[in-house]
Amino acid sequence: MSEFTRSNIINNLLKLLPLIILFLSVLNEMDLNYLKIFSLNFPFILIFYWSLRKTELIGYGYIFLAGLINDVVTGFPIGISSFNYLLICGFAAYLRTITLRPSLIKDWFFFLFTLLVVNSLSYSALNLIFDIDLNYKNLFFNIFFTFIFYIIFANLFLFYQNKFLKETND
């Protein structure tokens, strides 16, 4: 029988921390666009990194659910954010499959490509199908700052992964 010890509870919470942060970020509409020019899409960074590095921490079902919650919070048509998030997972899975030696810089530039594709598809659908007007200047700044801050958050996530998620077998 498994015992509930303090270390087991803490270890399980540490394993669930990326998932908890994902749901907190979509519930709080954490696009970090509180200033007029600075805008950052944190869930994109979180989903891309953990889908690339440790897929078992954030499952695709949870990512889909987080997208639905994000649509409700932001007022987008239901399914747009889920489509974006799963598309990001698809790009991360592709990169994980073709990569022989992982490199943070290569991942960073592939993340830029992923951002451009996902945002162009998303905003094309919002503009053409749902007739939602978009501010392309804000979209540009969002892509730019999300790309710039990926390297910072990736290093923080890598530190977290090395410090707290070191176990070899689950």
Secondary structure, DSSP 8 states (H G I E B T S, - for coil): -----HHHHHHHHHHHHHHHHHHHHHHTT-----SSS----HHHHHHHHHHHH-TTTS-HHHHHHHHHHHHHHHT--TTHHHHHHHHHHHHHHHHHHH-SS--HHHHHHHHHHHHHHHHHHHHHHHHHTS-----HHHHHHHHHHHHHHHHHHHHHHHHHHHHH---S--
